[in-house]
Amino acid sequence: MPTTANPPAPVRRGYLADIYTFDWKAFSFRTPLIGVLAIAVCLFVGILCGHPSAGLIAGGGAFTIGFGVNQRIADSRLWPMIAATAAVFLSTMIGMLVGHRGFTLVLAAALWGFIYGILTARAAGISWVGQQSAITLFVASAFPANFHSALLRALLIGGGGALQILITSAFLRLLPELAADLRAIRQTSSDEISHLLNSNFARYRMLVRLRAMPENLLHIPTFPFAIRMCLTIAISAEVYRHLGVQSGYWIPMTALLVQKPAFSETFTRAFLRVGGTLAGAVVSTIFLVHIHPDPYYLATATVFFALWSYATNTVNYGLYTLFLTSYIVFLLSLNSLPGPVIAHRRALCTIAGGFIALIIHVDAIRRLRNRQHTASLEISSQT
């Protein structure tokens, strides 16, 4: 009988392998080229209409939603994009109404961070929607406004996201899937509303669920991580609030993005985020020195770096952050903001956010070890 060879042993990666690992097999320009079309349309239409700031807001929405094509919810590539568009619309409204100068920002940011932490127990596409919702809340808080202005900005971001969904669906031949998803949303919403109106016990059931919620949360595997995330974001938002600098939203944003369940992941993400941001700040500053500060040049550079951000997203986090930083610097430069100042503030706030995430994680590990040591002493004394 022929013998079966033993399967090769899995290759063990180093503790900080993500820092120096580049997965070039994941590099591709096909989907990124489709994703930047919506961004380009938003930016250049805004410039042509004499409203580059409106174009950059819509383009930012299109950029965010473009990452959703790599996510899945219920085996659909469009559900994450649709859900994220609705989520960022709502978060933009709330973030702008809350603003970044009051303590309500800390409460809202902590709640969004906790929800995202809980959602990490769900499918990756669902947790991604929660992540984008929290990030949007932080960004929107930098632009406090009344209800009318908040609604206008939310509509621009939602419009950019909707344009991204339409263009992506058309080029990837997902229009039938998009139509089916939209019908499903309408049918599901109708069924839910009908159920709430026709059920005599709806209020009672809701009260029962609310009373059982604390106990149910304790059984969620990601509950400890959600608490740590909530604390991390609350502290980061408080630092952002006290600084009073508009670019300070990078502090809670960075803290949310780098905080992971394992300390090695948190350290790696923080290291790559800070390193990539510093490199991106240098690259974008060099570009700004050598190009004419014309809106069309800035829009072209923004689209260029958006393309590379999409393309390197799964290659290496540090490399992706380099291009992301450059994209953001050029995007905000369209609003007549000085690029070097943007890059400098982003770098400092990113360092602060990464440092806070690491400190909170180290403290959580210390507390856990102290509890384990105390429990072991109690067991030893009983025996």
Residue pairs with C-beta under 8 A, 6 or more apart in sequence:
13 21
15 264
16 264
16 267
16 268
16 271
18 265
18 268
18 269
18 272
18 316
18 317
19 268
19 271
19 272
19 318
21 316
22 315
22 316
22 319
23 314
23 315
23 316
24 315
26 314
26 315
27 311
27 312
27 315
28 311
29 307
29 311
31 69
31 70
31 172
31 310
32 307
32 308
32 310
32 311
33 307
34 167
34 168
34 171
34 172
35 63
35 66
35 67
35 69
35 164
35 168
35 306
35 307
35 310
36 66
36 303
36 306
36 307
36 310
37 167
37 171
38 59
38 62
38 66
38 160
38 163
38 164
38 167
38 168
39 59
39 62
39 63
39 66
39 160
39 164
39 302
39 303
39 306
40 299
40 303
41 62
41 163
41 167
42 55
42 56
42 58
42 59
42 61
42 62
42 160
42 163
43 52
43 55
43 56
43 59
43 299
43 302
43 303
43 334
44 55
44 296
44 299
45 55
46 52
46 53
46 54
46 55
46 56
46 58
46 59
46 334
47 55
47 295
47 296
47 299
47 334
49 55
52 295
52 299
52 334
52 335
53 334
53 335
54 156
55 299
55 334
56 302
56 331
56 332
56 334
56 335
57 153
57 156
57 157
57 160
58 156
58 157
58 159
58 160
58 163
59 160
59 302
59 331
60 157
60 160
60 331
61 85
61 88
61 156
61 157
61 158
61 159
61 160
61 161
61 164
62 160
62 161
62 163
62 164
63 160
63 306
63 309
63 327
64 84
64 88
64 132
64 135
64 136
64 157
64 161
65 81
65 84
65 85
65 88
65 160
65 161
65 164
65 165
66 164
66 168
66 310
67 128
67 132
67 310
67 313
68 77
68 80
68 81
68 84
68 125
68 128
68 129
69 77
69 81
69 168
69 172
70 313
70 314
71 77
71 80
71 81
71 124
71 125
71 128
71 129
72 79
72 80
72 123
72 124
72 125
73 79
73 80
73 83
73 123
73 125
73 126
73 129
76 177
76 181
77 172
77 174
77 177
78 165
78 168
78 169
78 174
78 177
78 178
78 181
79 125
79 181
80 125
80 126
80 128
80 129
81 161
81 164
81 165
81 168
82 165
82 181
82 182
82 185
83 126
83 129
84 128
84 129
84 132
84 133
84 161
85 158
85 161
85 162
85 165
86 158
87 129
87 130
87 132
87 133
87 136
88 132
88 133
88 136
88 157
88 158
88 161
89 154
89 155
89 157
89 158
89 161
90 133
90 154
91 112
91 133
91 134
91 136
91 137
91 140
92 136
92 137
92 140
92 150
92 153
92 154
92 157
92 158
93 140
93 150
93 151
93 154
94 108
94 137
94 140
95 108
95 136
95 137
95 138
95 139
95 140
95 141
96 140
96 141
96 143
96 144
96 145
96 149
96 150
96 153
96 154
97 144
97 145
97 146
97 147
97 150
98 104
98 105
98 108
98 137
98 141
98 144
99 105
99 141
99 144
100 141
100 142
100 144
100 240
100 241
100 244
100 246
100 248
100 249
101 144
101 241
101 244
102 241
103 241
105 141
105 237
105 240
105 241
106 234
106 237
106 238
106 241
108 137
108 141
109 134
109 137
109 138
109 141
109 233
109 234
109 236
109 237
109 252
110 230
110 231
110 233
110 234
110 237
111 230
112 133
112 134
112 137
112 233
113 134
113 226
113 229
113 230
113 232
113 233
113 234
113 252
113 256
114 226
114 227
114 229
114 230
114 233
115 130
115 133
115 134
115 226
116 127
116 130
116 131
116 133
116 134
116 226
116 229
116 256
117 222
117 225
117 226
117 227
117 228
117 229
117 230
118 217
118 220
118 222
118 223
118 226
119 126
119 127
119 129
119 130
120 127
120 130
120 222
120 225
120 226
120 261
121 127
121 220
121 221
121 222
131 256
131 257
134 233
134 256
135 253
135 256
135 257
136 157
138 237
138 240
138 249
138 252
138 253
138 256
139 249
139 253
140 150
140 153
141 249
142 246
142 247
142 248
142 249
143 153
143 246
145 153
165 178
166 178
168 174
169 175
169 177
169 178
195 202
196 202
199 205
217 223
220 226
222 261
225 261
228 259
228 360
228 361
228 364
229 256
229 259
231 360
232 255
232 256
232 259
232 356
232 357
232 360
233 252
233 255
233 256
235 255
235 356
235 360
236 251
236 252
236 254
236 255
236 256
236 352
236 353
236 356
236 357
237 251
237 252
239 248
239 251
239 352
239 356
240 248
240 249
240 251
240 252
240 349
241 248
243 251
245 345
245 349
247 342
247 345
247 346
247 349
248 349
249 349
250 345
250 346
250 349
250 350
250 353
251 349
251 352
251 353
251 356
252 353
253 353
254 270
254 273
254 349
254 350
254 352
254 353
254 354
254 357
255 353
255 354
255 356
255 357
257 269
257 273
258 266
258 269
258 270
258 273
258 353
258 354
258 357
258 358
259 266
259 269
259 357
259 360
259 361
260 266
260 269
263 361
263 362
263 365
266 357
266 358
266 361
267 358
268 317
269 317
269 354
270 354
270 355
270 357
270 358
271 318
271 354
272 316
272 317
272 318
272 321
273 317
273 318
273 321
273 350
273 354
274 347
274 350
274 351
274 354
275 318
275 321
276 317
276 318
276 319
276 320
276 321
276 322
276 324
276 325
277 321
277 322
277 325
277 346
277 347
277 350
277 351
278 347
279 318
279 322
279 325
280 321
280 322
280 323
280 324
280 325
280 326
280 329
280 343
281 325
281 329
281 343
281 344
281 346
281 347
282 343
283 322
283 325
283 326
284 305
284 325
284 326
284 329
284 330
284 339
284 343
285 329
285 339
285 340
285 343
287 301
287 326
287 330
288 329
288 330
288 333
288 339
288 340
291 297
291 298
291 301
293 333
295 334
298 330
298 333
298 334
299 334
301 326
301 330
302 327
302 330
302 331
302 334
305 323
305 324
305 326
305 327
305 330
306 327
308 323
309 320
309 323
309 324
309 327
312 319
312 320
312 323
313 320
325 343
325 346
328 342
328 346
329 339
329 342
329 343
329 346
330 339
332 339
332 342
333 339
333 342
